[in-house]
């Protein structure tokens, strides 16, 4: 998934609104220290919960969290927001506005940090600014999952395919967050490894470079689909609290853009490195669940998922979405992946260059889709609203 920069609605008023909230809290509600403790409790509760929490990757320019919750009929368990690192004051305002909306919904914030100026720009000063803002977020009682440099194994972001620099930057952020923000946790989240090393993109590794040497995990002198798409980028257990992976149904085979129903068990097969289907044999991809969730005893998130639907064929779109969500929320998923804690739906309608079309990723775009979606989500999926035992 290649998301553009997101900006929460109403961000221009964020700082004033947050100041008013802070003053009100001082007079009538919990103290800042109590709210930080609440956030620390909630971030632990989210990782230890029994079952899967449901959240949203929202188009902030089109929808507020409250508007989304009205359509869903539930508060999301978390909301995804995006920010560059280092950031400007206006970026800080966007983060705080998203946090305020999360607080109102009783939700966590999954803050995705994008080092768009390069990994060397993730300096101590930039990290200090981040920590200061994270403390402010937790003083709203909001727990934060910090997803640094997502999809770093891809070749479509400026921080992509630079394993050594990425690990160094991730550890720098993690050290500061762990030391100073008990209400926050660090998430490491690559892209699914099918198609790796994703050649021909803007940020592909440079041949004959130090990156190429580090990426050649089988030592055959070339970076190919036989090399491990995850391990070179892993920052180490001491830095990682959560693991995540981007898993999206783009269709059955390249070129993407056709409305194609997901193959049986595709979600589980890709998560475990067992996929061998219409897109090709991808069984060289490691079992992400076993290696990074089970073996390391880390909670697993699917930070963003959805199924590609283009055009105006409502029946085809409904079938594609139904099959994908039934896989994501199947009883087999619950039984086979007990460390799966969080699934976020990509609630966007936007042009995708890979498909050369407007893609209708959103699950709640119209009343019929909302009815079908709500009917398919099982009872063991949890939502937000403050029911974490920490309020």
C-alpha positions in Angstrom: 0.0 0.0 0.0 1.4 3.4 -1.0 -0.5 6.0 0.9 0.0 9.8 0.4 0.4 12.2 3.3 -2.7 12.3 5.4 -4.0 15.3 7.2 -6.7 15.2 9.8 -9.8 17.3 9.3 -9.8 20.5 11.4 -6.1 20.4 12.1 -5.8 24.2 12.0 -7.7 24.4 15.3 -5.9 21.4 16.9 -3.6 23.3 19.3 -6.3 25.6 20.6 -8.7 22.7 21.1 -6.1 20.7 22.9 -5.2 23.6 25.1 -8.9 24.0 26.0 -9.1 20.3 26.7 -6.1 20.4 28.9 -7.4 23.3 31.0 -10.7 21.6 31.4 -9.0 18.4 32.5 -7.0 20.2 35.1 -10.2 21.7 36.6 -12.6 18.8 36.4 -10.9 15.6 35.2 -7.9 13.3 35.6 -4.5 14.9 35.9 -1.9 14.7 33.2 0.0 12.1 35.2 -3.2 10.0 35.6 -3.8 10.2 31.9 -0.3 9.1 31.1 -0.8 6.1 33.4 -4.0 5.4 31.7 -2.3 5.4 28.3 0.4 3.1 29.6 -2.2 0.7 30.9 -4.1 0.8 27.6 -1.1 0.1 25.4 -0.3 -2.9 27.5 -3.9 -4.0 27.4 -4.1 -3.8 23.7 -1.1 -6.1 23.2 -2.3 -8.6 25.8 -6.0 -8.7 24.7 -7.7 -12.0 23.8 -9.0 -11.6 20.3 -8.7 -9.1 17.5 -9.3 -5.3 17.8 -10.7 -3.5 14.7 -9.4 -0.1 13.6 -9.3 2.2 10.6 -6.8 3.8 8.2 -8.9 6.9 7.6 -8.9 9.5 4.8 -8.6 12.4 7.2 -9.4 15.0 4.6 -12.8 13.4 3.9 -13.9 12.1 7.2 -13.5 12.5 11.0 -13.3 9.6 13.4 -16.7 10.5 14.8 -18.3 10.4 11.3 -16.6 7.0 10.6 -17.9 5.6 13.9 -21.4 6.7 13.1 -21.2 4.7 9.8 -19.6 1.7 11.5 -21.9 1.7 14.4 -18.9 1.3 16.7 -15.9 3.3 17.7 -12.7 2.0 16.1 -10.1 0.5 18.5 -7.4 2.5 16.9 -6.9 5.2 14.2 -4.0 5.4 11.8 -2.3 8.7 11.3 0.8 9.7 9.3 3.5 12.2 9.9 7.0 12.9 8.5 10.0 12.8 10.8 11.5 15.3 11.3 8.3 17.4 11.3 7.2 20.9 11.3 4.9 22.6 13.8 1.9 22.0 11.5 2.7 18.3 11.4 2.7 18.2 15.1 -0.7 19.9 15.0 -2.0 17.2 12.7 -0.8 14.5 15.0 -2.4 16.1 18.1 -5.6 16.6 16.3 -5.7 12.9 15.3 -4.9 12.1 19.0 -7.8 14.3 20.2 -10.2 12.5 17.9 -8.8 9.2 19.1 -9.3 10.3 22.7 -12.9 11.2 22.0 -13.5 7.7 20.5 -11.7 5.8 23.3 -9.2 4.6 20.7 -5.5 4.2 20.4 -3.4 6.1 17.8 -1.3 4.2 15.3 1.2 6.9 14.4 3.1 6.1 11.2 6.4 8.0 11.0 7.7 8.6 7.4 11.3 9.6 7.2 10.7 11.2 3.8 13.9 13.3 3.9 16.0 10.2 4.3 17.0 8.1 7.3 20.0 10.3 8.1 17.5 13.1 8.9 16.2 11.0 11.9 18.5 12.9 14.2 18.5 13.1 18.0 16.8 16.5 17.7 14.1 15.0 15.5 13.5 12.2 18.0 13.4 14.6 20.9 10.6 16.6 19.1 8.8 13.3 18.5 9.0 12.2 22.2 7.8 15.6 23.4 4.7 15.2 21.2 4.1 11.6 22.2 4.1 12.7 25.8 1.4 15.2 25.0 -0.6 12.5 23.2 -0.5 10.2 26.2 -1.6 13.1 28.4 -4.9 12.8 26.6 -5.1 9.2 27.8 -4.3 7.9 24.3 -2.0 4.9 23.9 0.3 5.1 20.8 1.7 2.5 18.5 4.6 4.1 16.7 5.1 2.5 13.3 8.4 3.8 12.1 9.3 3.7 8.4 6.6 1.2 7.3 7.2 -1.1 4.3 10.9 -0.5 4.5 11.6 -3.6 2.4 9.8 -2.0 -0.5 11.3 0.1 -3.2 8.7 2.9 -3.3 9.7 5.0 -0.3 12.8 7.2 0.3 13.6 5.0 3.4 13.3 1.7 1.5 15.9 -1.0 0.9 18.5 0.5 3.2 18.7 -2.1 5.9 21.6 -0.9 8.0 20.5 2.8 8.0 17.0 1.7 8.7 17.9 -0.4 11.7 20.0 2.3 13.1 17.2 4.9 12.8 14.6 2.6 14.2 16.7 1.8 17.2 17.3 5.5 17.9 13.6 6.1 17.9 12.8 3.0 20.0 15.4 3.8 22.6 13.9 7.3 23.3 10.3 6.1 23.2 11.0 3.2 25.6 12.8 5.5 28.0 10.4 8.5 28.0 6.9 7.4 26.8 5.5 4.5 28.8 2.2 4.9 27.0 3.8 4.2 23.6 5.0 1.0 21.9 7.2 0.5 18.8 5.8 -1.4 15.8 8.0 -2.9 13.0 5.9 -3.5 9.9 7.3 -4.5 6.5 5.3 -5.1 3.3 4.4 -8.7 2.4 7.4 -10.2 0.7 5.8 -11.6 -2.4 7.4 -9.9 -5.4 10.5 -8.9 -3.5 12.9 -7.2 -4.2 10.3 -5.2 -6.1 12.7 -4.1 -8.9 12.5 -1.0 -11.1 11.0 1.4 -8.5 12.3 4.8 -7.6 14.1 3.7 -4.4 15.4 0.3 -5.4 18.7 -0.7 -3.8 21.8 0.3 -5.8 23.6 -2.7 -7.2 27.2 -3.2 -6.0 26.4 -1.1 -2.9 26.6 -1.9 0.8 22.8 -2.2 0.7 23.0 -4.9 -2.0 25.5 -6.9 0.1 23.3 -6.7 3.2 20.3 -7.8 1.2 22.0 -10.8 -0.4 21.0 -13.1 2.4 21.8 -16.3 0.6 25.2 -15.1 -0.5 24.9 -15.9 -4.2 26.0 -12.5 -5.3 22.6 -11.2 -6.4 19.5 -9.8 -4.7 16.6 -12.0 -5.9 13.3 -13.4 -4.7 15.3 -16.2 -3.0 16.6 -13.6 -0.5 14.9 -13.0 2.8 12.6 -9.9 2.4 12.3 -9.4 6.1 15.3 -10.3 8.2 17.8 -7.6 7.0 15.5 -4.9 8.2 14.6 -6.3 11.6 15.8 -4.0 14.4 16.1 -6.6 17.1 13.8 -7.8 19.8 14.8 -5.1 22.3 13.6 -2.4 19.9 10.4 -4.0 18.7 7.2 -4.3 20.8 4.7 -5.1 18.0 5.2 -6.6 14.6 3.0 -5.8 11.7 2.7 -6.6 8.0 0.9 -4.9 5.1 -1.4 -7.4 3.4 -3.7 -6.2 0.7 -5.6 -8.0 -2.1 -4.5 -6.2 -5.2 -6.1 -8.7 -7.5 -4.9 -12.1 -8.6 -2.0 -11.3 -10.9 0.0 -8.4 -12.5 -0.9 -6.0 -14.1 -3.2 -5.0 -11.2 -6.5 -3.3 -11.8 -9.0 -6.0 -12.6 -11.8 -7.0 -10.3 -10.8 -10.5 -9.2 -12.1 -12.5 -6.2 -9.4 -13.5 -3.7 -8.3 -17.1 -3.9 -9.2 -19.4 -1.1 -7.0 -19.0 2.0 -4.9 -16.3 0.3 -4.7 -14.1 3.5 -3.4 -17.0 5.6 -1.1 -18.2 2.9 0.6 -14.9 2.5 1.0 -14.4 6.2 2.7 -17.7 6.5 4.8 -17.7 3.3 2.7 -20.5 1.8 1.2 -18.7 -1.2 1.4 -20.5 -4.5 -1.3 -19.3 -6.8 -2.4 -17.1 -9.7 0.3 -14.5 -8.8 3.0 -17.2 -8.9 4.9 -19.4 -6.5 5.9 -17.3 -3.5 6.7 -20.1 -1.1 10.3 -18.8 -0.8 8.9 -15.9 1.3 9.4 -16.8 5.0 6.5 -17.5 7.4 6.1 -14.0 8.9 3.7 -15.1 11.7 5.9 -17.9 13.0 9.2 -16.0 12.7 8.2 -12.6 14.0 5.1 -13.1 16.1 5.2 -16.6 17.4 8.9 -17.2 17.8 9.4 -13.7 19.4 6.1 -13.7 21.3 5.1 -10.3 19.8 1.6 -9.1 19.2 0.8 -8.9 15.5 -1.0 -6.2 13.6 -2.3 -5.9 10.1 -1.9 -2.1 10.0 -3.8 -1.7 6.8 -5.8 -4.1 4.6 -8.5 -4.0 2.0 -9.4 -5.5 -1.4 -9.0 -3.8 -4.7 -12.3 -2.9 -6.4 -12.5 -0.7 -9.5 -15.3 0.5 -11.8 -19.0 0.5 -11.0 -19.9 -3.2 -10.8 -21.5 -3.2 -7.4 -22.2 -7.0 -7.3 -18.6 -7.9 -8.2 -17.2 -5.4 -5.7 -19.4 -6.8 -2.9 -18.3 -10.3 -3.6 -14.6 -9.3 -3.6 -14.9 -7.5 -0.3 -17.0 -10.2 1.2 -14.5 -13.0 0.4 -11.5 -10.9 1.6 -13.1 -9.9 4.9 -14.3 -13.4 5.5 -10.7 -14.6 5.2 -9.4 -11.9 7.5 -12.0 -12.5 10.1 -12.5 -16.2 9.7 -12.6 -18.6 12.6 -9.5 -20.2 11.1 -7.7 -16.9 11.4 -8.7 -16.6 15.0 -7.5 -20.2 15.8 -4.4 -20.3 13.7 -3.0 -16.8 14.6 -3.7 -16.3 18.3 -1.2 -13.5 18.5 -3.1 -11.4 15.9 -4.3 -8.4 18.0 -5.2 -5.7 15.5 -6.6 -5.3 12.0 -7.1 -1.9 10.4 -9.2 -1.4 7.3 -8.0 1.0 4.6 -11.0 3.3 4.3 -10.0 5.1 1.1 -11.3 5.9 -2.4 -8.4 7.0 -4.5 -6.4 6.8 -7.7 -3.8 4.0 -7.7 -1.1 4.3 -10.4 -0.5 0.5 -10.2 -4.1 0.0 -11.3 -4.4 3.1 -13.4 -7.8 3.6 -11.9 -9.8 4.9 -9.0 -9.8 2.0 -6.4 -12.7 1.7 -4.0 -10.8 0.3 -1.0 -13.4 1.6 1.5 -15.6 -0.9 3.3 -18.3 1.5 4.4 -18.8 3.6 1.2 -22.6 3.1 1.0 -25.4 1.7 3.1 -25.5 -1.7 1.6 -21.7 -2.2 2.0 -22.0 -1.0 5.6 -24.8 -3.5 6.2 -22.8 -6.4 4.7 -19.6 -5.4 6.6 -21.3 -5.2 10.0 -23.0 -8.5 9.4 -19.7 -10.3 8.6 -17.6 -9.0 11.5 -17.7 -11.8 14.2 -18.4 -11.2 17.8 -14.9 -11.9 18.9 -13.7 -8.8 17.1 -13.5 -5.9 19.6 -13.9 -2.1 19.1 -13.0 1.1 20.9 -14.9 3.2 23.3 -12.9 2.9 26.5 -13.7 -0.7 27.4 -10.0 -1.6 28.0 -10.3 -1.6 31.8 -7.9 1.4 32.1 -10.4 4.2 32.3 
